[in-house]
């Protein structure tokens, strides 16, 4: 393990480029209602059913999947870029795959860039994006 002035340059396995993480959850009607209340976004598409009887989930509710992966790592985002590819509805089961793109070890933190993709139960991409930020080193 290399070091510089007592600083370990060894990257934790979870922060090495190519490292992956995954999380799956279903979006419920209760989630859509709670998110509408929390965010104040009461757009008609989130409160009224479409012709198929579905409630559309908020885009940022869908974006909580990569947020959850970051939270598992104590990640502090600086930038986030989202591409909302396909609508998500209450009842959809979503899987988010996150991948480390790059990591730079610094004295007090790791600077990290991630890519993520969220797919529905049919394997269709509904959201993709990137984020950059930091993970503070443990004291």
LINTARA-V868742 format. One record per run of one state. SS is the DSSP state (@ for helix, = for strand, . for the rest). FROM is the first residue (numbers start at 0). LEN is the number of residues. Records with the same first field share a line. If there is no record, write none. Layout:
BEGIN
SS = FROM-LEN ; FROM-LEN
END
This chain:
BEGIN
. = 0-2 ; 4-2 ; 8-4 ; 15-4 ; 26-2 ; 39-4 ; 47-8 ; 56-2 ; 62-1 ; 72-2 ; 84-4 ; 89-3 ; 105-3 ; 119-5 ; 136-3
= = 2-2 ; 6-2 ; 19-7 ; 55-1 ; 74-10 ; 88-1 ; 92-13 ; 108-11 ; 124-12
@ = 12-3 ; 28-11 ; 43-4 ; 58-4 ; 63-9
END
